[in-house]
Every structure is written in C-alpha cells, then in structure tokens.
Amino acid sequence: MADAGNKESATIGGDEFTNTELENNKNNTMVQEGSTLLRRMEISVAEAEKRTGKNTVNMQEIFTVYLIETRSIDAITEGHNPAPDSLWRRYSEFEILRNYLLVTYPFIVVPPLPEKRAEFVWHKLSADNMDPDFVERRRVGLENFLLRVASHSVLSNDKILYHFLTEEHRWKEVVYETGFQAKADSRIKALSATFRVKNPDKRFTEMKHYSDELQSLTSQLLRVRARVADRLYGVYKVHGNYGRVFSEWSALEKEMGDGLQSAGHHMDAYAASVDDILEEEEHYADQLKEYLFYAEALRAVCRKHELTQYELEMASSDLISKKQQREELATGMVRTFSFKGMTNKLFGQETPEQREAKLSLLEEQIVQGEETVTEKTVECEEYVKGAWVDMQRFKEQKDRDLREALIGYAIMQISMCKKGIQVWTNAKECFHKM
C-alpha cells in the first residue's frame, strides 16, 4: 500500500522549504530531488522473534524483535543477487524513529505504526500482544510503515532513517544527538494555542474537523466489523452440527445413507472454512486501523499549524504593545488605564534622561519585535505551503487505499457468499441422489 511521493513535495522538502524548525536538522537530510529511498533500496521486515532479557530497571522481560532486511536495487539491476543486510529492532525503536520524524517534519502527515496492543477484537481473536497471529500482523504493519516512509519524497531522504535501517548499534546515539526530544511541543502548549488563536486558517480548521470525523467513523466501522465477525463465526461453526446430525442419520438409513453422509462432509468443510475467511478479514481490518491512526497524524499537523499561528499572533500583539508604549512615552499621553500612568500621577513624571533611555530601549525592542514578526510570518507561510502539499498527497493516498480496501472486502464477502451457495448446491445434489 505504500506509494512513491510526488516530485512537487520533494521540492518542498528540498532547498525551497526553509522552515526555521527544520534548519537545525538540515544535516540529517540527504535530498535527491524526485528520488526516494525505496527506489534505491529493497526494504522488508522479514520475521519476528520472541526474546528474553532485562529491562531498564534490571527486571526480566519477554519482548519481540523484528528482522529488517535491506538490499541495494543497483546491485540487483546489474545482475547480482547479493544477500540482504539485516538487523533486529524492537517495536520501541520504531516508536523512537516515528517520534523523531514527527518533531523534525511537523508539516508532514507521518505514517502511523501498527497498534501496540490489539484493538477491536472479537471473541476468537486474542488480545495478547505476544499472540503469534497478532505478532505476525504487527510485522506486516511495521513493514508497511517502513515502506510508506521510504517512499515519501521528504522523509525517505533523512539520514536518521538510513541509520535506522543500516546501523544496529549506534542508531540510538545518533538520533538522540539530534536533540529532537527537546523540540517536541508539549500537549499543554498545543492546547493553549488551540483555544487562543484569534485568526485560525479555515482550511486547517476544516481538516482538523475532518480528522476527528475520520477517526470516529473508522472506529465505528471496525466495531461493526468485530460484531459481525463474532456472529459469522457462530453461524459457520453451528453448521458443523448439520454435519454431525447428517453423519449420525446416515448410519440409520440404508438407501439414504450415502447422500446424508456426503451432505454431512460438505457441512463440516463449510464450518471449518470460517477460520481462513476471518483471518483474511483481519487483513482488511488492519488497513482500516491504519487510517484510524492516520487521523491522529493529520490532526497533529493541524495542531502544529495552530501553534505556529498562535506564536505569530503573540509576536504581533507584543510588537503593537511596544509601539503604543513608545508613542505614550514620546507624547506623554496614556491612552488606556495602566499602572505606569497611576505611578506618574502619584510620584511625578520621569526625567528627560530616563525617558530617553526608555525610548532607546523600546526602539531596540521594536526592531527585534519586527524581525520576530517577519520571521514568524515566513515560518507560518512556509509551514502552510509545505503542510498543504503533503495533506493533498495524503488525501490522494487515502482515497486510493480505502477504495481498494473496501472493494477488496466486498469481493471477499461476495466470494464467501458464493461458497455458501456452492455448499448448499452440493448438499442439494447429495439429497437428489438419495
């Protein structure tokens, strides 16, 4: 499902995009316009393995590691077939990589990781995160995450991603040296911006509302699907009772025995087929879950825009206040009630020297304030430009993926119904022969 990014967003990720927040991470980018890592390297998460070891508090724990295999496409196209390079990663290391990408590229809808613990499970499905079926689905999800990142025109050219894929031992040191944790915006700061932005961008407000609705609707769809899976499992398995009854009945009848026995076998096969059917359904459920988690990634881009807009508005407000103070100090007229005005009335006016010193300080602060407003304006404009390009890319990807997933799910349901019809058609033929 991972798709190659378009050239336009590669330009945004290159020299034309100079967001202040990304300036400190320039050295971590290997920009090759129009190119993605997935065009240069084969990437797979080949297998999962359960291990035992000690955690940070020196206690024994069981955990799962995943084998990442990479191979240069150039070597393959030249006719060679080299053995892939490989290394093991824990799920927590994938989390570190994604958090780094979120902080470093706040204008990008960063692909989500698969769920850490099973959600929307039905009764036959284990919620244990060590369950082999769950671990296998997570392996597929982690591979899909890497393929999405490696096919993105901006994210794929990040050196930290390359280190993650190729350096088993020094990778954590390298990523922490970037200082990305210190640049992560706190939730309180983001919430403050949400409620206090005076002139929100309508497009981002609508996109944030859309992400809320997308998350709500995909969540509802997954709940419905889990309930249907429960009922479907019961309906299929109860057909095994037909098989048992027909088999027992066949022993009682001489002329009818063979027909009843054959019909019983068809019913047993029908009852047993539900396990494969629901296993295939989980594949489609995981595709929906990916977009359930994508909704939060989309919302994060909108929240960061609110924070950027809020910082611009605060800088503008502070500049206006400083200019008003300068005017009041120069003219001696206080426009609004202030503590300073009361102090002047009680203790007298300032001396000319004091006034000049304050005016000089205010002039410096105003110059700095104007530079800050200019910087924040450029930052906000560039953020909007980059974010909007990536959100449009995401929309095209989402529409394509969900359309394919829902069509595939419908085809699977049709096939399942046809198998049911075939089972009862075969049973009818058996009954005809009695």
Disulfide bonds with the S-S distance in Angstrom:
none
